[in-house]
Amino acid sequence: MMNRIEIVQISELDAAFGGLGANVGPRTGPNRRSQDAKEWFVLRHFMAPALSAKLFDLPTAITKAPPPEPDFAVTYGPERKLAFIEITEGTHPDDQREMTEFERNGKGLMLLGDFGGRFADGASQPKLAWASDICDAILRKRDKSICSLPTSDRHLIVYPNSNASQLIFDEADEREAFAHLKQRLEADGTQYAKALNGCRVHVLGKALVGLDLAGRFLLEARATR
C-alpha cells in the first residue's frame, strides 16, 4: 500500500488519494478491513474541510508513520511545517462486538441490541452517549504520543462508530450532538486540556466535521466521496 500522498490543490484531493481511503471493507471474512484502511478512510474525509479551514497550508504531504508514532506525519506550506495526526474511534466495546457478530451471522436486518449492543430497550439519549463516546476516546489517548510529543502541531481525529452514532439520523441531529459534546468539553475543560496537552481534537461525523473542538470550534459540511 502506498504510504505517502501530496496535495497541491484542494481540487486535486481525490486524485492525490487515489484508491486510498475509498472504502474500508467488511469487518469479517478474507477481505476484512485493516487498521491502515480505516485510518486512510477517515483522513481522506477529514482533509477537505481541514484544508478549507486553513488547518494546513498547501502543498500538504502526508506520510503513514509506524507505531509508536502518531498515525500520520504531515508537512505543509512553503515552509514545510511539521504536524502529526492520530485517528481513533469514538465507540463502545459492546457495540463493536455486536457489529462484528451481526456480520458473522449474515442477517439482512437487525435491531440495535440484538447481539448485545447498547439501546436494546430503545433510543434513550443517543446524542449524550455519542458525546460520551468521543470524550472517552480523547481520554484514552492521554498517554499516547499524540498527546505527549513536544511539538505543538498535533491533531486527534475521532470517528464516531457505535450504536449511538447509528441513531444520529441527519444534520440537525448531529448539530445537537455536537452541542452536547461542546458543553461537556467546556464543563470539564481542565481535565481535557491536561489530557490533550495542546493537541487539537476534531470529529468526523456523518454530515458534519467538527474542527478544533476545544479551541475555536468550527462545524464544516462533510463532503461525500
LINJOLIN-V464866 format. One line per field, one symbol per residue. psi: psi as a letter, one per 20 degrees, with the letter a starting at -180 (. if undefined). burial: 1 if it has 9 or more other ideal C-beta (glycine too) atoms within 8 Angstrom, else 0. Layout:
# LINJOLIN-V464866
psi: ???
burial: ???
This chain:
# LINJOLIN-V464866
psi: ppjpqpohqhijgghghcipjhrirrhrrhkqqrggggghggggihhghghhjkhqqqqpppppqqqjqrhqpppqrhilqprqpppqqoaphhhggggghgghhjqiqqqpihkjrrkhjrnolhhhhgggggghhghhjhjrhhjiqhqimqppppopnrhghhjohahgghggghgggggghhhlhgghggghlipqpqpnaghqppplhjdinqpqppqo.
burial: 000011100101100110011000000000010000111111111111111010110101111110001111111110001111111101110111111111100000000111101110000001101111111111101101111010000111111101111011000011111101110110011001101110111111100111111100101101000
